[in-house]
Amino acid sequence: MRFERRDIGTRAEFWVFDVDERLRPALTTLWWEPVDGRGWRRVFESAPANQVDRAFGNLQRQLEPVLRQSAGIDPVPWQDALAHVCARFAPAGVDWWLAGSAALAVRGAPVAPGDLDLIVSGGDSCLAGDLLLDGLIEPVNRGEWNISEWWGRAFASARIEWAGGITAAADEPEITDFGPVAAAALDSVRWRSWDIRVPPLRLQRSVSVRRGLHDRAALIDRLLDDPATAH
């Protein structure tokens, strides 16, 4: 792969070219924009300069393993990535919680997360990028959607993504398992030596059913039937 960075005022663009055909679909799932058949681009507006510099350097080493995991070619050691996050965030007092399939995995569900989905407070979003600077592959940037104020992406054994400053729009038109409703009813799960906050199981179940993820809903039912994990 060949990489290029283009800076236009406060805008930074990361470009990648000559990507293996097997890995190109994974680029699209990570929101890289194909441009005229010449390459793929990610755009960052007014991101912290130190993070832009570090992320572009990291990207050149880490994009291939990121894409290989996303394409299902390589395994995803999510436990190592989560331990990395906990070790970095806990001493700094970062206000965060775990969403997505990893929130079920830490409860003991037999799922295989493809990445870590973190919800971080708006005030700690850029700090999260600084704490994960050695693995940062996209600088913390203003959210590209209306459901969060910030967005960041790193790689430390597995992909780590965080939405910072979740807004009320995350629960519109329907309640999600990562929005303000979930945030107001979080459970705490002991994982290794850390207490990790996760969404309530019943909310994750209702979202899974709504999305047609019936196998996942059945896994959650088994967790709900277990007194050790039910909340």
Secondary structure, DSSP 4 states (H G I P E B T S, - for coil): -EEEEEEETTEEEEEEES--GGGHHHHHHTTPEEETTTEEEEEEES--HHHHHHHHHHHHHHHHHHHHHHTTSS---HHHHHHHHHHHHHHHT--EEEEHHHHHHTTT-----SSEEEEE-GGGHHHHHHHTGGGEEEEEEE-SSSSEEEEEEEESSSEEEEEEEE-GGGGSSS--SSSHHHHTT-EEEEETTEEEEE--HHHHHHHHHHTT-HHHHHHHHHHHHSTTT--
